[in-house]
């Protein structure tokens, strides 16, 4: 029998006061944790008092949401085996490789509003050291943490201001005198923020020009689609040195991921003798000194050819790079002279082969998926522990290598002992792993080698979103402008920078950018601005 818990009636206000009194005895980290616990208790208390709150809602807040990973795939396979549907076939491509969005409590911390205007509001009646008006005995002292209010207002993506400059005319000589523009307002109709916002909406969020035109017209700000294109085309020419510097630095990367997706370009002139009909958007993500650089290329060349063009800028004295891709031959570049490369293959693609046949071969797929799940678990643990590339390699050799060696023996035995038909779905999945085993297990022999190609798969979603909404590029020049902006926007987001602010500052400092592009990368442009006193 559980002992009875002591009940103490205490409000969250009193708990906050107690916490403040004890603050000087706590470390900053301990204080932050206790403060978060008290805030959570206050929020849950408000929820419980709300009659519309249900038990299900509270469970969603307090318990993590389940995700469709290995256990869910196998559960579906078990269910299908126990209750087979007549003439049913497994659906391919339905597995979710990423966690579903977990529901939160609906509150966003004020610290998350990094782009918000900050306004300090002093107390209207009291100041630090005044006598307390409540008890008239003690003095009031300023708190380290003010009460925070967040107010969000709606506004058009692009707003306009009409300045009416007064004009005076001399009655004798006819000379006309016009008022000067207000300070900070130049003669240009569209400033840098306008082009940055249009590019952000079009190439960052997938909003087509015509859709933005309709929205702005309804809001009273006419902005034709052709004008939008002229604005971003002009801005692209100004900030092109930044993209060129990204290309140069990406070529020096330690690991380069690449892949491509289909794209449409209506007016595409091909080189003489080129019989190919495909058009692609290739994505390349390079990792260098803990940073990630994303590049996009649209045209008739596939991912391997575009990667080869990037590597022409690589310094010959650098050690061999690691190239991660799936097993398609068109993803492998023909290397320039003096460049060495280690091929890594995507373990997620190999895993997907077994997910697609799990309902037909549940027992065999269970072993493979659980083994690969354990390997991914060790990789996540290495990442959480902050291991260096060399420490991560030793960690995988100690924990993951025995699992992978056992898996390889099991795969060989399926064919050697005639347990699996090579032409079956399971047989093809096994063949895929065995054929590409060396590249799939490079992470057991080489530091920094990744497990999969998910990094560039996520980057390509930006191009897929553009294709889904805008359907096509009209010309190759339009595609190149899109590639430029996507490269800068996605790289900024990978570095945790504000991509809209970044595009704006690149245009405002076009001369400095042209003179020293390396100082205006997404990860250091803020320091460059501070050094210049901006």
Buried (B, 14 or more C-beta within 10 A) or exposed (E): EEEEEEEEEEEBEEBBEEBBEEBEEBEEEEBEEBBEEBBBEBBBEEBEEEEEBEEEBEEBBEEEEEBBBBEEBBEBBBEBBEEEEEEEEBEEEEBEEEEEEEEEEEEEEEEEEEEEEEEEEEEEEBEEEEEEEEEEEEEBEEEEEEEEEEEEEEEBBBEBEEEEEEEEEEEEEEEEEEEEEEEEEEEEEBBBBBBBBBBBBBBBBBBBBEBBBEBBEEBEEEBEBEBBBEBBBEBBEBBBBBBEBBBBBBBBBBBBBBBBBEBBBEEBEEEEEEEEEEBBBBBBBBBBEEBBBBBBBBBBBBBBBBBBBBBEBBEEEBEEBBBBBBBEEBBBBEBEEEBEBBBBBBBBBBBBBBBBBBBBBBEBBBEBBEBBBBBBEBBEEBEEEEBEEEEBBEBBEEBBBEBBEEBBEBBEEBBEEEEBEEEEBBBBBBBBBBEBBEBBBBBBEBBBBBBBBBBBBBBBBBBBBBBEEBEBBEEBEBBBBBBBBBBBBBBBBBBEBBBBBBBBBBBBBBEBBBEEBEBBBBBBBBEBBEEEEE
